[in-house]
Amino acid sequence: MSNINVNTAGGVAEQVLAAARHLVANAPNPQLREQAQAVVDRLSGPLRVAIAGRVKAGKSTLLNALVGERLAPTDAGECTKIISRYSRGASYEVVARLRDGRSEPLAFNRTGGSLDVKLGGLREADIATLDVSWPTSTLETITLIDTPGLASLNDENSRRTREFLEFDEGKPSDADAVIYLMRHAHRSDVAFLDAFMDRSVTAASPVNAVAVLSRADEIGAGRLDAMESASRIAQRYSVDPSLTGLCAAVVPLAGLLAETGLTLREDEVAALRLLAATPDDVLDRMLLSVDQFCATSASELTVELRRGLLDRLGVFGVRLAVREIRSGRATTAAALGPILVEQSGLNGLRQLITRHFMPRARILQARSALVSLRSLSRQLAASVPQVAADLDRQLEQIEASTVQFAQVRGAHLVGSGAVTGSAA
């Protein structure tokens, strides 16, 4: 796909930003002024990218891999039921944004690498989002949003994610773009992507969504060709008519392998070296199942160490690591970690984000801001119709004077094959 002219795109965003600032100055009451200021702040900040998917799709693991360290908790604790935003900050901080508009700082520590946030006297239902500030360069141009799993047994968790992300006539999504994780193209996955698509600005466009075939290393019982098989499946999904109109691309990812590759420790590689010395027939039998791998007499490694390796690598990762160690290509964490990351598909996803989202960041933010301002205009219409009319006129002028929204949609239609033309 061709990239949007960044300078022109920035100009459109600046026009929308000016309209939002004008509303801040002319808002008739503090509540609307605060809402307009939120639009200004959002448009002035990094691109907001949400990570969504069904329960156990690997959302938190992917977030940790993209950040480059274990932050988001991956177990089923209370904080995984709350929408959490991870952004770059000058210091380490966690703040609860409450549904009544108040904010409250929270205590936290690192447990097993990930954050253990103490809610204190707060209930999950009281919290709109957890805002995590972390001084890391990986969050400089992007804010990552971890969402509760869809299709959860607890429908309240799914509802929070749907309300946060889905577009409707009354409000925009709270994310500018989404990375959607799916094990396969389930009917509910297609339904969610359809609901997330913004049909409110210059016709519908899937330019703000990409899909990830998650936990791809588990395909074929974790065989060494699992990622190759996953790549072929992702390619088929990429040309599936039910998905091409809803997301720009589908890529395979082994999120656990990526997260571990980036955080691999020397003691773990030492355990893998001992495992690599196991005779082939014994190791093949061990890797037939988790029970076989963790059987007390199966290896000189303790059961605890073997369970730890499975938790960090999965069956595919263990097989891959053993192969690399035996070949002599990687016998240290510094050598093995990058190989695991490369095999995981993370670099491909990062390239997709860089190539697809970042050149369009200001356009995606401007789209979100336009929908927000339209919503505020509807609120203003009854009480101060003149202010609402002025705002509507500004927004109409912005849309009429720019072709960038149409270019974004056109780029996707051509790139996805929905529209074809001559080479000329």
Buried (B, 14 or more C-beta within 10 A) or exposed (E): BEEBEBEBBBBBBEBBBEBBBBBBEBBEEEEBBEBBBBBBEBBEEBBBBBBBBBBBBBBBBBBBBBBBBBBBBBEEEEBBBBBBBBBBBEEEBBBBBBEEEEEBEBEBEEEEEBBEBEBEEBEBEBBBBBBBBBEBEBBEBBBBBBBBBBBBEEEEBBEBBBBBBBBEEEBBBBBBBBBBBBBEBEEEBBEBBBBBBBEBBBEBBBBBBBBBBBBBBBBBEBBBEBBEBBBEBBBEBBEBEEBBBBBBBBBBBBBBBBBBBBBBEEEBBBBBBEBBEBEEEEBEBBBEEEEEBBBEEBBEBEBEBBBBBBEBBBBBBBBBBBBBBBEEEBBEBEBBBBBBBBBBBBEBBBEBBEBBBBBBBBBBBBBBBBBBBBBBBEBBBEEBEEBBEBBBEBBEEBBEEBEBBEBBBBBBBBBBEEEEEEEE
